[in-house]
Amino acid sequence: MKTITELLELVSKAIEKTNKYKSIEKDETQYNVFFVSFSGHVNQISIEFYYVYESKGDNTVVDRCKGYLDNESHVQELYYFLKNRV
């Protein structure tokens, strides 16, 4: 079981990291970008992961995960959502 501390350490790594690589499906560079929102008054965190391409026409692909930090299953879900994308 992952802890809130481990989750927040991974959040920190995700925010620092923007992956840039050549997309095989499209002949252009793709960037992987994380956005994290924390609502302290309700103890909730929301993570969005965007696949951003050089062309402006195809920047709508996004994965989202939202959960409460006082719920153990949400902490696990948020952790592995990030872990699989960092």
Contacts in CASP RR format, 6 or more apart in sequence:
PFRMAT RR
TARGET T0000
AUTHOR 0000-0000-0000
METHOD contacts of the structure
MODEL  1
MKTITELLELVSKAIEKTNKYKSIEKDETQYNVFFVSFSGHVNQISIEFY
YVYESKGDNTVVDRCKGYLDNESHVQELYYFLKNRV
1 72 0 8 1.000
1 76 0 8 1.000
2 75 0 8 1.000
2 76 0 8 1.000
2 79 0 8 1.000
2 80 0 8 1.000
3 75 0 8 1.000
4 69 0 8 1.000
4 75 0 8 1.000
6 79 0 8 1.000
7 45 0 8 1.000
7 69 0 8 1.000
7 75 0 8 1.000
7 78 0 8 1.000
7 79 0 8 1.000
7 82 0 8 1.000
10 79 0 8 1.000
10 82 0 8 1.000
10 83 0 8 1.000
10 86 0 8 1.000
11 36 0 8 1.000
11 45 0 8 1.000
11 47 0 8 1.000
11 82 0 8 1.000
13 86 0 8 1.000
14 34 0 8 1.000
14 36 0 8 1.000
14 47 0 8 1.000
14 82 0 8 1.000
14 85 0 8 1.000
14 86 0 8 1.000
15 34 0 8 1.000
15 36 0 8 1.000
17 34 0 8 1.000
17 86 0 8 1.000
18 31 0 8 1.000
18 32 0 8 1.000
18 33 0 8 1.000
18 34 0 8 1.000
19 30 0 8 1.000
19 31 0 8 1.000
19 32 0 8 1.000
20 29 0 8 1.000
20 30 0 8 1.000
20 31 0 8 1.000
21 29 0 8 1.000
21 30 0 8 1.000
22 28 0 8 1.000
22 29 0 8 1.000
22 30 0 8 1.000
23 29 0 8 1.000
23 30 0 8 1.000
23 53 0 8 1.000
26 53 0 8 1.000
26 55 0 8 1.000
26 58 0 8 1.000
28 53 0 8 1.000
28 54 0 8 1.000
28 55 0 8 1.000
29 53 0 8 1.000
29 54 0 8 1.000
30 51 0 8 1.000
30 52 0 8 1.000
30 53 0 8 1.000
30 54 0 8 1.000
31 51 0 8 1.000
31 52 0 8 1.000
31 53 0 8 1.000
32 49 0 8 1.000
32 50 0 8 1.000
32 51 0 8 1.000
32 52 0 8 1.000
32 85 0 8 1.000
33 49 0 8 1.000
33 50 0 8 1.000
33 52 0 8 1.000
34 47 0 8 1.000
34 48 0 8 1.000
34 49 0 8 1.000
34 50 0 8 1.000
34 82 0 8 1.000
34 85 0 8 1.000
35 47 0 8 1.000
35 48 0 8 1.000
35 49 0 8 1.000
35 50 0 8 1.000
36 45 0 8 1.000
36 46 0 8 1.000
36 47 0 8 1.000
36 48 0 8 1.000
37 45 0 8 1.000
37 46 0 8 1.000
37 47 0 8 1.000
37 48 0 8 1.000
38 44 0 8 1.000
38 45 0 8 1.000
38 46 0 8 1.000
39 45 0 8 1.000
39 46 0 8 1.000
42 68 0 8 1.000
43 68 0 8 1.000
43 69 0 8 1.000
43 70 0 8 1.000
44 66 0 8 1.000
44 67 0 8 1.000
44 68 0 8 1.000
44 69 0 8 1.000
45 66 0 8 1.000
45 67 0 8 1.000
45 69 0 8 1.000
45 78 0 8 1.000
46 64 0 8 1.000
46 65 0 8 1.000
46 66 0 8 1.000
46 67 0 8 1.000
47 64 0 8 1.000
47 65 0 8 1.000
47 66 0 8 1.000
47 78 0 8 1.000
47 81 0 8 1.000
47 82 0 8 1.000
48 62 0 8 1.000
48 63 0 8 1.000
48 64 0 8 1.000
49 62 0 8 1.000
49 63 0 8 1.000
49 64 0 8 1.000
49 81 0 8 1.000
49 85 0 8 1.000
50 59 0 8 1.000
50 61 0 8 1.000
50 62 0 8 1.000
51 59 0 8 1.000
51 61 0 8 1.000
51 62 0 8 1.000
52 59 0 8 1.000
53 59 0 8 1.000
63 81 0 8 1.000
63 85 0 8 1.000
65 77 0 8 1.000
65 78 0 8 1.000
65 81 0 8 1.000
65 82 0 8 1.000
67 74 0 8 1.000
67 77 0 8 1.000
67 78 0 8 1.000
68 74 0 8 1.000
69 75 0 8 1.000
END
